[in-house]
Amino acid sequence: MLVKFFTILLFVFSGAFFSLAQRANVKAPQEKLGGYVIFEKDNHGLIATTKDIGQFDYPNALIACENLSLNGFDDWRLPTQEEFELIHQKLNLKKMKSNNVFKSAWYWTSTEIDQEHAVTHNLNTGMQTNYFKRLNMRVLAVRSF
């Protein structure tokens, strides 16, 4: 029953975020402001690091992002589940995975399910699922501007 609920929830989030990506006029990311511009509208948006910052369990992934100082910016964080969907669409457009900039692996999002689980995103398939926070996953950091 719980699995069915999360499957439906994921389907709803995916559809809602797909239309957000369409409205955001998705195009290949440009590098500026300390990383890749994933989304920009009216001088505000989302920047992702140009490569992942390592592999951590969930608590240490949060700490690694908070402590990250890169290209003169120190306001990095884990992306939400919805932000990672847009990141995945952008990275596929630029085909950065094939250049080994990012790993075809599971990445943490900041979206928590409960005390023991958080949502992860697979850069190879685009699939999202829940994993135990104690497991090590890849980490990509983002910042808003």
C-alpha positions as a printed Julia matrix, in Angstrom:
145×3 Matrix{Float64}:
  0.0    0.0     0.0
  2.8    2.41    0.94
  4.71   1.57   -2.25
  1.61   2.3    -4.33
  1.2    5.66   -2.55
  4.81   6.67   -3.28
  4.51   5.5    -6.9
  1.44   7.69   -7.38
  3.11  10.59   -5.57
  6.21  10.28   -7.78
  4.02  10.21  -10.89
  2.21  13.39   -9.81
  5.49  15.18   -8.98
  7.02  14.13  -12.31
  4.08  15.47  -14.3
  3.95  18.74  -12.39
  7.66  19.31  -12.73
  7.69  18.42  -16.43
  5.27  21.27  -17.06
  7.47  23.56  -14.92
 10.43  22.64  -17.15
  8.39  23.44  -20.26
  7.42  26.84  -18.86
 11.05  27.49  -17.94
 12.01  27.1   -21.62
 14.52  24.29  -21.05
 17.77  24.61  -22.99
 21.31  23.33  -22.49
 22.98  24.83  -19.39
 25.47  27.68  -19.64
 28.4   27.98  -17.26
 28.39  31.13  -15.1
 27.94  32.28  -11.5
 30.02  29.37  -10.18
 28.42  26.47  -12.05
 25.91  25.45  -14.73
 22.79  27.59  -14.97
 19.98  25.04  -14.89
 17.1   27.48  -14.8
 16.94  31.27  -15.11
 14.0   33.64  -15.26
 14.04  37.37  -14.5
 17.63  37.2   -13.17
 16.78  34.45  -10.66
 17.34  30.73  -11.01
 19.29  27.62  -10.12
 23.01  26.82  -10.52
 24.48  23.29  -10.28
 28.11  22.42   -9.64
 30.01  21.49  -12.81
 30.84  18.07  -11.33
 29.64  16.03   -8.39
 31.35  16.61   -5.05
 31.78  13.01   -3.95
 29.92  10.14   -2.35
 28.36  10.4     1.13
 25.6    9.08    3.33
 22.66  11.5     3.59
 23.67  13.4     6.77
 27.21  13.92    5.46
 25.87  14.92    2.02
 23.99  17.78    3.68
 27.15  18.8     5.57
 29.34  18.55    2.44
 27.01  20.92    0.57
 26.79  23.36    3.49
 30.6   23.43    3.8
 31.25  23.72    0.06
 33.01  26.88   -1.06
 33.37  26.89   -4.84
 34.13  29.66   -7.35
 33.62  32.33   -4.69
 30.22  31.02   -3.55
 29.43  29.29   -0.25
 25.63  28.97   -0.38
 25.48  25.46   -1.91
 22.86  22.85   -0.9
 21.35  19.55   -2.04
 18.76  19.94   -4.83
 15.13  19.06   -4.17
 13.52  16.12   -5.95
 11.86  18.52   -8.4
 15.07  20.48   -9.03
 16.94  17.25   -9.8
 14.37  16.36  -12.45
 15.14  19.63  -14.24
 18.89  19.07  -13.75
 18.53  15.62  -15.31
 16.75  17.08  -18.34
 19.48  19.71  -18.78
 22.34  17.23  -18.42
 20.78  14.94  -21.01
 20.55  17.86  -23.44
 24.22  18.65  -23.01
 25.19  14.94  -22.9
 27.59  15.64  -20.08
 27.23  12.15  -18.66
 29.0   10.69  -21.69
 31.96  12.99  -21.01
 32.27  11.57  -17.46
 31.51  14.95  -15.87
 28.83  13.24  -13.8
 28.56   9.56  -12.94
 25.68   7.41  -14.17
 24.75   6.69  -10.57
 22.29   7.46   -7.78
 22.41  11.0    -6.35
 20.86  12.33   -3.15
 18.1   14.94   -3.25
 17.12  17.04   -0.23
 13.62  15.53   -0.27
 13.15  13.42    2.85
 10.51  10.7     3.12
 10.91   9.98    6.83
 13.69   9.78    9.45
 15.38   6.87    7.67
 14.72   7.52    3.95
 15.32  10.25    1.37
 14.7   10.47   -2.37
 17.54   9.67   -4.77
 17.78  10.33   -8.51
 19.56   8.13  -11.06
 21.37  10.2   -13.69
 21.49   7.27  -16.09
 17.77   6.45  -16.16
 16.1    9.54  -14.66
 14.38   7.24  -12.18
 13.76   8.46   -8.64
 13.36   6.23   -5.59
 13.78   6.22   -1.82
 16.93   4.89   -0.15
 18.12   4.52    3.43
 19.95   7.68    4.53
 22.81   5.56    5.9
 23.83   4.46    2.37
 26.45   6.31    0.32
 25.23   8.04   -2.85
 26.79  10.62   -5.19
 26.24  14.31   -4.39
 25.59  17.23   -6.72
 25.26  20.66   -5.11
 23.07  23.56   -6.23
 22.61  27.2    -5.3
 19.84  29.68   -6.0
 20.47  33.15   -7.37
